[in-house]
């Protein structure tokens, strides 16, 4: 999947004619999560209008790196504090049930919330 990640980096530089390419890569959870995360990052950097939709899909169904990236991108959205606080209902945020029960530490989300809070006080 390093080839896919490299290809996504090229797409960020040259652009994409088909607006669905990055969305399909970001929400294809049969791919390695790092490739999906790279596509999600590219969508954000290119101001793709479907970035918010891809973030929602990744939060609901993604695992590993793509889910972590979605949480970071969520921090830039108006409803971020409410959604992230809801995710913090436990000490960890398990990946969806169809995965291998990977767990994302809540401390990472708490750090994101602290960062958001510090940015809003500037």
MIZA-807564 format. One record per residue (C-alpha): y, x, z. Coordinates in steps of 0.001 Angstrom, whole numbers, plus 524288, in hexadecimal, padded with zeros to 5 digits. Each point is the difference from the previous one (the first is absolute). Layout:
YXZ...
END
This chain:
8000080000800008091780BAA7FFFD800E87FDDD7F157804AA7F2078022780A008047D809F9804F580A5B7F67A800AA7F5E47F517807F67F706808C78096D80B2F802AE801C98017E7F13F802457F1587FEA880AE5800FC80A15806C880A287F7A67FE3F7FA027F2807FFCC7F1A18038F7F66D7F5587FCA0800BC7F6457F4D27F65F7F67080606805AF7FAEA80CC27F2727FC8A805167FA3780DBB7FF78804FE804B580D277FDF67F2DC806887F1E07FFB97FB667FDCC80DD3804FD806B47FD4A80D027F7EB7F3CB8027A7F2E4804B57FAB97F8B4802E680C7B7F423805077F8C58081D80C427FDAB8017880AA280A1480A9E7FB748097C8080B80C377FD1E801007FC287F1A78042F7F23880394809D2805A0809B1805A3808C57F559801917F4387F71F806A27F86580AEE8095280B6780244802E4800BD7F17E8030B7F1777FFBE809A0801F280B118067E80BD87F9BA8012E7F8FF7F2EC8055E7F3B78069B7F4FF7F7F17FA34802ED7F192802577F1ED7FDBC804828006E80A4E80AC1801417F5F080ADE7F4807F86F7FA917F7CC80C727FF5D803DB8036180E097FB757F28D804737F2FC801967F8F57FE0C80DA1805AF802F77FB4780DBA7F6537F4E57FEA77F4F7806E17F8EF802A480E837FEAC7FA0B80AE4808028035780DCA8040280B2C8069D7F8CD804477F4147F83B801067F7B680C318079F80AA8807068093B801257F458801C57F1357FFD2803CE8004880E5E80A2C80A827FD40805737F8357F48F800307F3BB80843809B0806EA808DF80A667FE867F56B7FE9C7F1467FF178083B7F623807927F4367FA0F806E27FA6F80D4B803A8802387FF8B80E977F9887F2B0801617F4658038B7F7647FDF180D588061A8010F7FA6280DB07F57B7F6217FC7C7F74080B237FB7E801ED8065680D4A7F9297F501807237F531809AC803217FF5980E988029D7FB0E802367F22F800747F8FC7F3197F26A7FEDF7FA2C7FE6F7FFD47F1687FB8E7F3007FA507F1EC7FC10803637FA3F8038B7F2B3802B780E7E802527F92180A65807DF807A57FC4880C39809FB80AC07FE7E80AF57FEEB809D880E5D803167FE9A805E58044880CFA80A897F6F9804E0807AD80C078040D8036B802467F1AE805917F26A7FEE0807478018C80CCC8060980C827FAAD8042A7F8937F3D3806427F576808778073580A65807FA804E88061A7F35D8048E7F2BA7FB0A806F17FD7B80CCF806F780D1F7FFA48044E7FD937F1FA805C67F2C2803618086E805FF80AAF806CB8098C7F6DB
END
